Amino acid sequence: MIKKKILIFGASGFIGYHLSKYLSRNRKNFLTLVDDNSRGKIDEDLRKLIKKKNIEFIRLDLTNPKSFKKLNSKYDQLYVLASVVGVNNTLTRPDKVIEINTLIIINTLIWLKKSKIDNVFYASTSENYAGTLDILKNKIPTPENIHLSISDIEHPRYTYAATKILGESAFINFSKIWNFNLKIARFHNIYGPRMGFKHVIPHLVERFYKKESPFKIYGPNQTRAFCYIDDAIIGIEKMMNSKKAKDYIYNIGFDEEVKIEKLSKLVGKFFNYKGKFTKGSPFPGSTKRRCPDLKKSRKDFNFKNKFTLLQGLKITCQWYKKYFQENKKIFEKSYQHPNDFKNIQ
Ligand SMILES: NC(=O)c1ccc[n+]([C@@H]2O[C@H](COP(=O)([O-])OP(=O)(O)OC[C@H]3O[C@@H](n4cnc5c(N)ncnc54)[C@H](O)[C@@H]3O)[C@@H](O)[C@H]2O)c1
């Protein structure tokens, strides 16, 4: 017997796929997965998942308001993960980042006015802190209640954060007027298998796999804190179902900062790299440090990190090694070197 009807926007993507897989294990859940597959393709993993009896998959472009007519109006939960993400996208098509992300937010909220969904989740980002951290020298680890800012409105990189700040404000204000429960997670560098090819860990994996030597580390002194996907997914579910979690916004991540240099050397070990390392400049516009303060998430819904960085990296590197071996042609095209963007600064 179905107890919970769950709708997930952006379900073919990295977090959406893992969340759908996790929630579908409970047979009392029925999941409607939505994506236009512009980024998250229907690969073997997703094909297997959407064959499950308690899942339906609908291919929809959420920038088109007519798409929403294909949905019911009664779901118990909605997860809004659909978005254009990735630094490469902001640097090459900032107009599309703004257009697509804004339309998804607005169309979803207008549809929510008429639908009967009481529990809504909106995926936001630690990029919203980047301006404040670099310019106003705010706290690291960073709590949720600091001011948000865009440090350089002209830089295309900030188009993504601009849309996510809009998303937070829009979802909060609509939820107050239209009376639905809302939770917002600011994700901090979530990683794991099937995360695509546009983020720091898959970039490193791909370059070690290709045997780049000497190995150049871009922005070696920058720091990040990486959270393994399984921990993030359990955190999202706990946040959505918690009665104690009364605030709108929670950090989801890992509060152990690591230098990019150390991260690169750890990934190199999984590929038995014994060569030299050299230093390169950081990605244009990227923040120097990033690490979440997780006190509120730990207190309000008992958020936990079970995976150490080494454990998570091991699983992720193994997954990518296998992927690259099986899909040689695809991966030869996928990597874009940070210098590809040197003209955009
Ligand atoms: N992965 C992270 O570390 C991280 C960090 C901060 C924030 N986030 C946020 O979490 C969410 C999920 O991130 P992810 O890493 O899984 O990204 P992803 O790119 O893997 O997934 C996003 C999905 O949205 C879909 N999508 C894009 N435009 C669409 C449209 N018009 N209609 C329907 N679907 C569309 C894409 O096809 C993709 O499958 C995003 O909102 C992102 O901004 C993720």
The ligand as a Gaussian input file, in Angstrom:
#p B3LYP/6-31G(d) Opt

LIG

0 1
 N       26.459000      18.346000      -6.206000
 C       26.791000      19.314000      -5.358000
 O       27.810000      19.255000      -4.669000
 C       25.890000      20.510000      -5.191000
 C       26.377000      21.606000      -4.478000
 C       25.555000      22.703000      -4.306000
 C       24.271000      22.699000      -4.808000
 N       23.811000      21.636000      -5.508000
 C       22.433000      21.719000      -6.039000
 O       21.785000      20.461000      -5.908000
 C       20.960000      20.199000      -7.047000
 C       21.369000      18.892000      -7.691000
 O       22.745000      18.979000      -8.064000
 P       23.456000      17.818000      -8.885000
 O       24.887000      17.839000      -8.503000
 O       22.685000      16.581000      -8.759000
 O       23.346000      18.418000     -10.360000
 P       23.038000      17.662000     -11.733000
 O       23.432000      18.575000     -12.836000
 O       23.657000      16.313000     -11.708000
 O       21.451000      17.493000     -11.681000
 C       20.562000      18.510000     -12.076000
 C       19.504000      17.880000     -12.965000
 O       18.601000      18.894000     -13.389000
 C       18.187000      18.573000     -14.710000
 N       17.655000      19.736000     -15.392000
 C       18.323000      20.850000     -15.809000
 N       17.495000      21.669000     -16.480000
 C       16.262000      21.068000     -16.466000
 C       15.008000      21.437000     -17.010000
 N       14.833000      22.561000     -17.711000
 N       13.954000      20.592000     -16.808000
 C       14.116000      19.442000     -16.123000
 N       15.301000      19.038000     -15.588000
 C       16.363000      19.853000     -15.773000
 C       19.474000      18.055000     -15.383000
 O       19.210000      17.273000     -16.531000
 C       20.085000      17.234000     -14.245000
 O       19.712000      15.884000     -14.330000
 C       21.117000      21.403000      -7.974000
 O       20.033000      22.280000      -7.765000
 C       22.404000      22.055000      -7.523000
 O       22.391000      23.439000      -7.747000
 C       24.594000      20.544000      -5.727000

